[in-house]
Amino acid sequence: MKKTFTCLLLVLFVSIVRYTYAQTKISGLQGKIINESYAAAEAATIVLIRYRDSVSMQTTLSDRNGVFVFNSIKPDKYLLQITKTGYHKIFSGPYVVSAGRIIIIDSIKMQPATVNLNEVVITEKRKYYEVKPDKTVLNLDRSILARGSSVFNILTTAPGIKTNNNGDIFLRAGLRAAIFVNGKQLRLEGDDLTSYLQSLPTADVDQVELIQNPSAKYDASGSGGIINIILKKGKNIGFNGNVTANAGYGNFGKGGTTFNGNYRSQQLNVFGGIGYKYVKTDHTINNLRNVNAGDVTTFDTRYYSTQSTPSLDYRAGADYFINPTHTIGFLIKGSAETSKFDKQTNTYMSVNGAADSTITTLSNLKRKRDFISYNLNYAGAIGHTKQMLSADADLSILNRQSNENIVSRGNPTSSPTQVFLKGPAYDNDTLHNYAPTRLINESIKVDYSTPITKTSKLEAGLKASYVKSDNTQTFAALINNVYEPVPMFTSQFNYTEKKTTAYVNYTGSSKKFNYTIGLRVEHLVSDANTPTMLHDVKRDTTAFYPSVQLDYNIGSSQQLSFIYNHRTEQPAYESLNPTVSYQDNYNYRTGNAYLRPAFVDYFQLSYAGKSNYLVSLYASTVSDFFEFSYFSQNDATKVLVTTKRNLKRVNDYGVKLALPLRLTKWWDINFNPDFSYYQFIDYQGYLNKWSKDLILDLDQNFTIGKTISATLNTHYESSVFYGLSYNKPVFIMNPGISKQVLNKAATINLSVSDLFNTYKDRYQTMYRNLDITSYDKKETRIINLSFVYNFGKRTVKGARKHTTGNSDEVKRMSGGGGN
């Protein structure tokens, strides 16, 4: 498969380059205008002058990349006259244009006109929050809390986002968001997703886009919208970069350092970064479970673990500018970590209130996780038109290996009924679990865009991907000093998936209207095979995903917007794995090979006012919803199984606001309230529940002098019923202060996450035969001190953003194993 993939890739790129250059059999002249700092000079006026008689033949403007093009000109000798406000007029040439040839000019540099200024006043800075009808942009360089932190930590403070201790990230309408990095969707969930985002330092990140209405260009997966993490790329001629060092302390110490560097010349941009991080943290889970099967039997389970994780993240890439309109590049990024867990679970059991027995389970787990992704990309104009063609080829690999030793001991009370110790399969057992996983994703895509008129554009694209997942679990019990396999927990799970997609997107505008209309079609063939359990679930489906955004410009900076899209949430690969994962004698975890994808229809009507405030009404309906933990209890054996299962439908109606306010010159706030009303319906007829939910996000920023700034972020969510459980309120406060030093080249930051240590999940599940009260608390109150030093020029426009191709599959590369 790899040889075939490589051959197809080479054929594609050769064909693209041959095709684009085949369109050049006309006479023309093109080049690039730069300013004194070697940045692209946008909107410069270029006049094409015939050299022999000084007659002006054509006039054009340089685009945002400084590029200008003169097409279909007659063979002759020409001069160029270049003008731009604030710069001296210059002439370049002469240039001899021959029949059937295109003259490509090296960058033409302009010099600023001399102007005497008494004072320069900066009236507007790039803000941390940029709120738009379809998305919110977070500029991480403007956030004190982001400096020296991880991407996962900063997402917990972002407006409209909520997270839980399972690692799930929710964006719109309480639905899970798809996570993208440079346009590439991470097929990770749960602990794997959390680990990756915690290993990704914010020093590597330029912006985070919270996209509530993804167009048809994006993969259809992501029922709760898209969170796109845009990595930094060098913006300057020469060498530049930054170094970050941070140290923190909560219940345990932690620290790390990150380096990002970039070298750029006129035709080549090379960039990369590396970061090391060590984190030690802990996790507490308390569950009180009642089983009513004649006698009321109670499990009081108390779990505590510590986790020590050194991790390394790295990335390297380059862009080669073949000419002003053609670029080819590559990107390699990855992470590696080794986690060590020490776990202890004490389960106190009673019958009708009388103590019966205690089981203590001790575990030490070593888990290695390596993730690497390769991307090769091309972008260029077709001939000398404004048509653009781009292509991406991707290969992503996740290797995960878990090695765990488990010892359980049962201790009856003085007058035991022995109800429990006779129930489970093992007593006084010594167990060993070895579980390697390998996931491979290959994909290739091509995107095309062309202007239809001056105010409209058509985009279209094709993509093909292949995924293979191999999972093995070898579970053994020590019997007579020999480890023997336990058939119930030993298994093999293989998953393959082939997907082909196509999309078309049309964007247009007029004096009053802007609109984007798109359609995406995806054909998916999958096979989830568990030979040891005789599961073999095959699917062959085709689905259509329309999207619409209509904007009406009322005038005076006011706008009405309507959004609709139809999207899906495909189960992560691990969620389909029916292999039983042992937690203790009475708690198992497993996937569900028969889990169906969820589909969502989302509607939103928004009003944007003069002061950049936004009011939105929204509604969504989700069929086959599964983004929650489903519990199944056997009253006879007392075993509780945590898995995934589809609900019939979830409806959600709500209103949200984005209110940016400047109270004084030194005090800015962003207030983001969100009120919604949920309905959850199951297939069996046991659940038809309505629930209210209120989320309040308040971010306050203070300017204290010229070099000191501070921030205070608070998040509140009311009690809410979600999935199968009632969740208690959550409140979090995160303060921070920053000081610029070394002539503003460096910054010292001090922040505290969860100042009052109030962030915890508390919920109760009362469904059918379930009666469970849970408390879930991770280490969240952490004092963090960081130092950031920037070096090199920081003013020149950067190269294009990488948007890689295996966007829908990598997110589903999920991991098992709790902590």
C-alpha positions, 0 to 999 in steps of 0.5 A: 500500500505504501509503494502504491501511495508513493507512486500515486503521489509522485504522479499527481505532483508531476501532473500538476506541475506539468499542467500549470506550466502547459498554460504558459504559451502566451507572452507575459510579465510578472513579479513581486513588490516588497518594502524596505523590510522585505515584506510583501507590498500590497496594493502597489500600483504598477504601470506597464510602459512601452520603452520605445515611446513611453506609452502606458499599456496596462495598469494593475495592483499588487495582491496581498502577497505583493504579486502582480501579473501582466498577461497577453502582452505583445512582444516588445521592450517594457518599463515598469513604474511602481507607486505606493502611498508612503513610498518613493516612485520607482522605475524598473527595467527595461524588460524584453518580452519575447513571443510565447515567453513569460518574464519572471522578475525578482522581487522589486524593493520600494523605499519609504518616503521621508516623513517627519513625525512628531509622535506616532500613536497606536490606536488599536492593537490586535485583540485576543478575541476576534468575534465574527458571526461564523467563528471566533479567533484567539490570538495567543500572543495577546493572552497572558494565560497562554504564555508558557502553557499548553493548548489544552489548558488555554482551550479550557479558558476560551469563550464558548468552550467547555471541557470535562475530565474525559478530555472531551472538548465541546464548542457549539450547542454542547456538542463535541468539536473536531480538533484541527492542526493547520487544517488537519483534523486530529483523529484522537479522543479521550486521554490520547487527545488530552495528552497530545494537546497538553504536549503541544505548547502555546509557544508553537501556536499563532492562532486558534480558530473556533469555527462554528459554521464550517464550509463544505471545504472541511471534512463533515465530521465534527458535529460541534464545529471545528477548533483549528490550531494554526502553528507559527511560521516564520515571518521575516527575512533571515533568522528569527525565533523565540525561546520559552521556559516555564515552571509550575507547581500544583500538587506536584512540580512540572516544567518545560522549555520550547524553541521555535526557529525560522530562516527565510530567504527570497525563495526558501522558508525553513521553520521548525521547533522542539519542546520538552515538558515534564508533568506530574499530576494526580487524579481522584475518582469517587463513585457510590453505586447502589445495586437493588436486586432484592437486597440493596448492595452498595459499592463505595469505590475510591480511586487515586492515581499519580501520573508522571509524563516526560514528553517531546514535541517537534516539527520541521518544514519548508516552503520553496517558492518556485516563482511568485505563483507556485510553491511546494512545501513539506511539514513533519510534526510529531510527539513522543511521551512515556507515562508512568501511572501508579494507581490504587482503587479501594472498593468498600462493599456493604449489604443493606447498610452493613459492611461486607467486604473490601477489595484493594486493586493496585496497578502500575502502568507504563504507556508509550505513545508516539505520533508522527505526521508527514505532509507534502503540499503544493499550491499555484496558479493555473497558467496566468489566470486567477485560478488556483490549484493546491494538493496535499498528501499525508501519512500519519502514524500512531503507535501506543503500547501499554504494559500493566501489572495489576494485583487485587486483594479481597478482605471480608469484614468480621461477619461477611456475607461473601456476596461479592467475593464469590461474584467476580471471576478472580479473587486474590489475583495477580494480572498482567495486561499488554496492549499494543496499538498501531494506526495508519492513515494515508490520504491525498486531496486536490483543491481548486478555486476560480473567480467567477466574477469580481465578487464571486468565487467557486471552490471544489475539491476531491479527497481519498483516504485509507485508514488501518487500525490494529489493536491487540490485548493480551490479558493473563492471570498468574496461576500456579506461578504461570501467567495464563491467558484470560479469554474474556479479556484477550482479543484482537481488533482490526479496523479498516476504512476507505473514504472518498469525498468531493465538495463544491463551494460558491461564495459571492457578495453584493452591496447588501449581501454576502453568501456562501453555499456548499455541498459535500458528499462522502462515500465510506466503506468500513470493516470493524472486525474482532475475530476473538468475539465473532464481531465483523461489522461492515458498512458501505454508506454515502451521505450529503452535507449541505452548508449555507451562510447568508449575511445581510449588511444593514448599514452602519457596521450592522449585519444579520447572518443566517447559518445552516449546516448538516454535519456528522460525528464518526465514532473514534476507532477505539470507541468501536473496539469491543475488547473488554478493558479491565479496571477492577473486579467490578468495573470494565470498559469496552467499545461498541462495534455496532455504534452508529455515526451521529448526524446534526442539523444546526441553525443560527441567526445572528445580529452583529452591532456597531460596537462589535457585539454579537447576538445569536439564536441557535437550534440543533437536532442530533440523531444517534447521539453518542458523545457521553459515557453509557453505563450498563449494570448486571445486577446478578454479577454486580459488574458495571460496564462503561461503553458508548451507545446511541441515543435516538435524538438530542434537541437543543435551543439557545441564545448566546452573546458576545459583548466586548466592552472597553470600560476605561483606557486600561480595562477591557472585558469580553463577556460571553453568556450562553443559555440553552435548553436540551432534550434527550430521548433514548430508543428504549423509551426510558429517557425523555428529559429536558434540561436548562444550561447557562454558561458565563465566560468573562475575560477581563484585561488590564493595562498597568503602565507601559510594560505591565498587564494583567488578566482575570478569566472566569467561567461558570456553568450551571447544573445541567442534565447531559447524556444520562447524568445530572451534572452539578455547577462548575466555577473556575477563576484564572488570574495572570500578570505579565511584565515586559523586560529586556527592551520588550524583547522578553516577557515574564508571566505569572499565572494561576489556573483554577485559583480556588481549586473548584474545577471538578466533575460531580454528577449523578446517574439515575437511569433504569437500574442505575444509581451512581453518584460520582466525583471526578477531580484532576489537579487543576490549581497550578501556579505557573511562571514562564519566561519568553524571549523573542529574537530576530526581525518580526515585521515581514509577512509570513508564508502561506499557512499549511493546510494538510489533507488527512483531516477527518481521520487522524482525530479518530486515532483514539486511545484507551487506558484511563489514569 
